[in-house]
Amino acid sequence: MAKKRAKVIQLKDEVYIEIRHDIPLRTKIANALNIENNSVYASALRKSPKFTLPFILDIISKHIGKSKNELLLQD
């Protein structure tokens, strides 16, 4: 039997752009992940899956004022 692939969760492109341009948001994410602010920027350029971690989605959602579902690409 073939194994099912895990569903890949990805943010909308505009969310990655928001992360790159919103310095206070980048700072919140950097503090939560215990990484440098410029690492958050570089991760947003790469569209890193770390931004889909539940606690990071909470931070982004609260900061931007959109629900988590509004941040994610829909299949």
C-alpha positions, -999 to +999 in steps of 0.1 A: +000+000+000+012+035-008+015+058+021-005+090+022+016+122+021+011+146+049-009+177+039+015+206+034+002+237+050+015+269+034+008+306+040-005+329+013+021+349-005+008+382+010+015+369+045+051+362+037+053+398+022+037+411+054+063+393+075+092+407+055+079+443+056+064+445+092+093+449+116+073+446+148+058+414+135+092+401+126+104+409+161+075+390+177+082+360+156+120+362+162+114+363+199+090+334+198+115+313+178+145+326+197+162+336+164+175+369+149+151+394+132+170+391+099+167+353+101+129+357+101+132+379+070+153+353+053+129+325+063+100+345+048+119+348+016+123+310+015+087+306+025+098+284+054+073+260+069+082+272+104+056+300+100+029+274+100+037+262+135+005+268+156+020+292+180+036+313+152+002+313+133-013+327+165+012+355+166+007+364+130-031+361+132-033+384+162-009+409+148-025+412+114-060+408+127-070+379+104-081+344+113-057+316+108-077+302+079-074+336+062-036+332+064-034+298+048-036+287+012-066+265+005-064+233-015 
